[in-house]
Amino acid sequence: MPTITAIDVVDVRFPTARVRPGCPPTHPDREHSVAYVAIWTSTELAGHGLAFTIGRDNPVCVAAARRVAAPLLGRDVDDVAASLGTTYRQLVEAGEPDAGTAVVRLATAAVLTAVWDLVARRAGKPVWRLVSEMEPTELVAACDFGPLSDALPRQEAVEMLERLAPTRAQRVRHLAQVGYPAYTSVPGPPGHTDAQLRTFYENAVADGWHAVKVEVGGNVGGVRRRLAAARAALGPDATLLVDARHRWDVKEAIHHGTELAEFGPLWIEEPTDPDDVAGHASIRAALSPVGVATVGSCHSRVMVKRMVEARAVDCCRIDPGRLVSVNEIVPVLLLAAKFGVPVCYPGDGVGLSELVQHIAMIDFICVSGSMVGRLIEHVDVLHEHFSSPAVVEGAWHRPPTDPGYSARMQPESLATYRYPDGAYWREAAARR
């Protein structure tokens, strides 16, 4: 039986601040980066995980991940697979005394992602299929409900999963035949001419995209121009989304959101401070039928609970790098389903598309049974660095077929972009 013999945690950075597409406009001077975890065993079996950052916090995240992962050394892989809930608790405790801090949660998520990747590879299945074949009681046992338990007791979670269990196979077949819907956020960022916008959106239509996200930027006039171009190219039935990136206070969000309503966006993402539950509720009430999407940047399941209980969101955005892997994500999916809130998924960071596709498919097969109002963001940047990159055909994610969590990076990419001793960064330092 394979045992865990070594764990590597590597600082990997891509020069996206120098290559504009895909770099968040709110952080134009920072690199897309990951704390990358590799779990090695006594056989060829290995597990891979990552936490996405924008560079500056990466060394801290790497150090935290090394500390969190230490209890895994010497463990039998089959024992880990049989006790995923216990393993989660051990690793969370290993992050003490700072387990609640954002960077430690990022690090713990990276390590647990590598654990799920390892277990799925041991089973010879992609993570979405591994989870979808678990019995409801087995899946709930692997999860941590913690602060969600008052809103969603474990027994209720089991019952929710049991209701959809008999029809899981139907939805697996649907995914194989159709895929999972995606949207594109390129060329959502500001800075393009009218001619460039027309070309981008016409190409999006030609490529089959039926949903596009546009970012606000520094002024509402600019986003109106981009939304008008998108609506003209995509037609009246396409889905438009707006990303405000926390730029507005509550009054500004209501004012600007009302101005943008004429373009018929499905929702406005992150309209104000992500911790302002009452503010989100006020914005949602004022902008209806335009929805509000948020909690993607939230490290706390408690904040997700507060948002859905307050009816403050129309779409709950789940980031697999901020919640601690499947163990925390599945309870949040169940909570959102209980309150009738669709879940959407960000894909604008290194490896995010690769991870979120598994979560979206778990939700569809096991939890909500629905794709209505649910989308995965797709940004066609940096996927080539992964051994099993996300595959999007005609604006639909194809279900991953390779074993694991799709988190394994190409060895040559690691050799090139590990920081600071990778080939790219050595050459960059020599040029300075």
ZAMARGU-4260 file (C-alpha; in steps of 0.2 Angstrom, whole numbers, plus 5000, padded with zeros to 4 digits):
<rodrens>
0) 5000/5000/5000 | 5007/5017/4996 | 5012/5029/5010 | 5016/5047/5009 | 5035/5050/5009
5) 5037/5068/5005 | 5028/5084/5002 | 5035/5099/4991 | 5027/5116/4992 | 5033/5128/4978
10) 5031/5146/4975 | 5026/5148/4956 | 5023/5164/4948 | 5018/5169/4930 | 5022/5186/4922
15) 5004/5191/4919 | 5008/5209/4925 | 5018/5210/4910 | 5006/5200/4899 | 4990/5210/4901
20) 4976/5197/4896 | 4969/5188/4912 | 4977/5199/4924 | 4964/5207/4936 | 4963/5226/4932
25) 4962/5230/4951 | 4980/5222/4952 | 4989/5227/4936 | 5006/5227/4944 | 5005/5209/4952
30) 5009/5192/4945 | 4996/5177/4944 | 5004/5165/4957 | 5001/5149/4966 | 5007/5140/4981
35) 5009/5123/4973 | 5008/5107/4983 | 5014/5090/4978 | 5012/5075/4989 | 5024/5060/4985
40) 5021/5042/4990 | 5031/5026/4990 | 5024/5022/4973 | 5022/5032/4957 | 5006/5039/4964
45) 5006/5058/4969 | 4993/5071/4973 | 4994/5089/4967 | 4985/5105/4974 | 4987/5124/4973
50) 4981/5140/4980 | 4980/5155/4969 | 4987/5172/4974 | 4993/5188/4966 | 5011/5186/4971
55) 5015/5196/4986 | 5007/5184/4999 | 5014/5168/4990 | 5030/5166/5001 | 5019/5167/5017
60) 5006/5155/5009 | 5020/5143/5004 | 5027/5143/5022 | 5010/5140/5029 | 5006/5125/5018
65) 5022/5117/5023 | 5017/5118/5041 | 4999/5112/5037 | 5004/5097/5027 | 5017/5090/5040
70) 5004/5078/5048 | 5002/5069/5032 | 5020/5062/5031 | 5020/5043/5034 | 5002/5041/5032
75) 4994/5027/5022 | 4985/5034/5007 | 4971/5021/5009 | 4969/5027/5027 | 4968/5045/5021
80) 4955/5040/5008 | 4945/5031/5021 | 4945/5046/5034 | 4944/5062/5024 | 4934/5071/5037
85) 4947/5066/5050 | 4961/5071/5039 | 4953/5088/5036 | 4952/5091/5055 | 4970/5086/5057
90) 4976/5098/5044 | 4965/5113/5050 | 4972/5110/5067 | 4990/5110/5061 | 4987/5128/5055
95) 4985/5134/5072 | 4986/5146/5080 | 4982/5156/5065 | 4969/5144/5057 | 4956/5157/5054
100) 4968/5169/5045 | 4965/5171/5026 | 4983/5165/5021 | 4982/5150/5032 | 4965/5145/5025
105) 4972/5147/5007 | 4987/5136/5012 | 4975/5123/5020 | 4965/5123/5004 | 4980/5120/4993
110) 4985/5105/5004 | 4967/5097/5005 | 4966/5099/4986 | 4981/5089/4984 | 4974/5076/4996
115) 4958/5075/4986 | 4968/5074/4970 | 4979/5060/4978 | 4963/5050/4984 | 4955/5052/4967
120) 4970/5046/4957 | 4972/5031/4969 | 4953/5027/4964 | 4957/5030/4946 | 4943/5043/4944
125) 4941/5062/4942 | 4936/5071/4958 | 4919/5075/4952 | 4915/5057/4949 | 4923/5051/4965
130) 4912/5062/4975 | 4897/5058/4964 | 4899/5040/4968 | 4899/5042/4987 | 4885/5037/4997
135) 4876/5052/5005 | 4881/5047/5023 | 4899/5044/5017 | 4900/5062/5008 | 4893/5070/5023
140) 4905/5062/5035 | 4920/5068/5024 | 4913/5086/5026 | 4914/5099/5039 | 4898/5108/5043
145) 4905/5118/5058 | 4897/5135/5059 | 4884/5130/5046 | 4876/5117/5057 | 4863/5128/5064
150) 4856/5132/5047 | 4860/5115/5039 | 4861/5100/5051 | 4870/5085/5045 | 4855/5074/5044
155) 4846/5087/5033 | 4861/5087/5022 | 4860/5068/5021 | 4842/5069/5016 | 4845/5082/5003
160) 4858/5071/4995 | 4847/5056/4996 | 4833/5064/4987 | 4844/5066/4971 | 4854/5050/4973
165) 4843/5039/4963 | 4844/5051/4947 | 4863/5055/4948 | 4866/5044/4933 | 4854/5054/4922
170) 4864/5070/4926 | 4881/5061/4923 | 4874/5056/4906 | 4868/5074/4902 | 4885/5081/4907
175) 4894/5069/4895 | 4882/5074/4881 | 4880/5092/4884 | 4893/5098/4896 | 4892/5112/4909
180) 4888/5130/4904 | 4902/5143/4904 | 4904/5162/4901 | 4919/5172/4895 | 4926/5188/4904
185) 4938/5192/4890 | 4937/5206/4884 | 4928/5211/4899 | 4942/5222/4906 | 4943/5241/4901
190) 4955/5248/4889 | 4949/5242/4872 | 4943/5253/4857 | 4926/5252/4850 | 4933/5242/4835
195) 4942/5230/4846 | 4926/5227/4856 | 4916/5224/4841 | 4929/5211/4835 | 4930/5203/4852
200) 4911/5201/4854 | 4909/5196/4836 | 4922/5182/4838 | 4914/5177/4854 | 4897/5174/4845
205) 4906/5165/4832 | 4914/5154/4845 | 4898/5150/4852 | 4898/5160/4868 | 4881/5164/4875
210) 4886/5173/4891 | 4899/5187/4893 | 4905/5197/4909 | 4910/5215/4908 | 4920/5224/4921
215) 4916/5241/4927 | 4933/5249/4927 | 4935/5267/4932 | 4919/5275/4926 | 4902/5269/4922
220) 4902/5277/4905 | 4915/5265/4899 | 4905/5250/4905 | 4890/5256/4897 | 4900/5257/4881
225) 4906/5239/4883 | 4889/5233/4888 | 4881/5241/4873 | 4894/5233/4861 | 4891/5216/4869
230) 4872/5217/4868 | 4873/5223/4850 | 4884/5208/4845 | 4877/5194/4856 | 4859/5199/4853
235) 4844/5201/4866 | 4844/5184/4872 | 4862/5182/4877 | 4867/5183/4896 | 4877/5198/4901
240) 4885/5199/4918 | 4894/5215/4926 | 4908/5214/4938 | 4910/5229/4950 | 4925/5222/4960
245) 4919/5231/4976 | 4922/5248/4968 | 4905/5256/4975 | 4898/5260/4991 | 4879/5255/4993
250) 4872/5271/4986 | 4884/5271/4971 | 4880/5253/4968 | 4861/5256/4968 | 4863/5272/4957
255) 4875/5264/4944 | 4866/5247/4944 | 4850/5256/4940 | 4859/5265/4926 | 4865/5248/4919
260) 4849/5239/4920 | 4844/5244/4903 | 4856/5232/4896 | 4848/5218/4905 | 4862/5210/4915
265) 4858/5194/4924 | 4868/5200/4939 | 4881/5213/4946 | 4895/5204/4954 | 4903/5211/4970
270) 4894/5228/4970 | 4901/5233/4987 | 4911/5228/5002 | 4910/5209/5003 | 4907/5210/5022
275) 4892/5221/5021 | 4878/5209/5022 | 4865/5223/5025 | 4872/5233/5010 | 4870/5219/4998
280) 4852/5216/5004 | 4848/5234/5001 | 4856/5234/4984 | 4847/5218/4979 | 4831/5225/4984
285) 4834/5241/4974 | 4840/5233/4958 | 4828/5218/4956 | 4826/5210/4943 | 4845/5213/4941
290) 4853/5201/4953 | 4868/5202/4965 | 4882/5190/4965 | 4895/5189/4978 | 4905/5180/4992
295) 4918/5174/4979 | 4932/5183/4989 | 4926/5177/5006 | 4936/5165/5016 | 4922/5162/5029
300) 4908/5150/5028 | 4899/5161/5041 | 4899/5175/5028 | 4891/5164/5015 | 4878/5159/5028
305) 4874/5177/5033 | 4872/5182/5015 | 4860/5168/5010 | 4850/5169/5026 | 4848/5188/5024
310) 4842/5185/5006 | 4856/5197/5001 | 4862/5188/4985 | 4854/5180/4969 | 4870/5170/4965
315) 4883/5163/4977 | 4901/5163/4969 | 4912/5149/4976 | 4931/5150/4975 | 4938/5133/4978
320) 4955/5141/4984 | 4947/5151/4998 | 4935/5138/5006 | 4945/5123/5012 | 4943/5111/4997
325) 4928/5099/4995 | 4927/5097/5014 | 4920/5114/5016 | 4913/5117/4998 | 4900/5104/4998
330) 4892/5110/5014 | 4891/5128/5006 | 4883/5120/4990 | 4870/5112/5001 | 4867/5128/5010
335) 4865/5137/4994 | 4853/5124/4987 | 4843/5124/5003 | 4840/5143/5001 | 4837/5142/4982
340) 4853/5152/4978 | 4862/5147/4962 | 4880/5145/4963 | 4893/5152/4950 | 4911/5149/4949
345) 4926/5161/4945 | 4939/5155/4933 | 4951/5170/4932 | 4966/5164/4941 | 4979/5150/4939
350) 4971/5133/4940 | 4954/5140/4945 | 4945/5134/4929 | 4953/5117/4932 | 4946/5116/4950
355) 4929/5124/4949 | 4923/5112/4935 | 4923/5098/4947 | 4914/5108/4960 | 4901/5113/4947
360) 4898/5095/4942 | 4897/5089/4960 | 4883/5102/4963 | 4874/5097/4947 | 4874/5079/4950
365) 4873/5078/4969 | 4866/5094/4977 | 4855/5105/4966 | 4852/5095/4951 | 4851/5111/4941
370) 4861/5121/4929 | 4848/5136/4929 | 4857/5152/4933 | 4873/5143/4935 | 4889/5146/4925
375) 4908/5143/4926 | 4919/5158/4921 | 4932/5154/4908 | 4947/5165/4904 | 4958/5157/4891
380) 4974/5160/4900 | 4988/5149/4908 | 4978/5132/4905 | 4993/5126/4895 | 5003/5124/4911
385) 4992/5110/4917 | 4993/5091/4913 | 4974/5090/4912 | 4968/5107/4907 | 4950/5112/4907
390) 4942/5109/4890 | 4928/5121/4884 | 4919/5118/4868 | 4906/5130/4861 | 4905/5138/4878
395) 4902/5122/4887 | 4914/5114/4899 | 4917/5095/4895 | 4918/5084/4911 | 4936/5080/4915
400) 4940/5062/4912 | 4958/5060/4919 | 4960/5054/4937 | 4962/5068/4950 | 4957/5086/4953
405) 4965/5093/4937 | 4978/5102/4948 | 4994/5094/4942 | 5005/5107/4933 | 5017/5102/4919
410) 5035/5099/4925 | 5042/5110/4912 | 5031/5124/4918 | 5036/5122/4936 | 5055/5122/4931
415) 5052/5138/4921 | 5041/5148/4933 | 5045/5143/4951 | 5051/5158/4960 | 5064/5164/4961
420) 5075/5151/4954 | 5065/5145/4939 | 5072/5148/4922 | 5061/5163/4918 | 5064/5172/4934
425) 5083/5169/4933 | 5084/5177/4916 | 5073/5191/4921 | 5084/5195/4936 | 5099/5194/4925
430) 5091/5207/4913 | 5089/5220/4927
</rodrens>
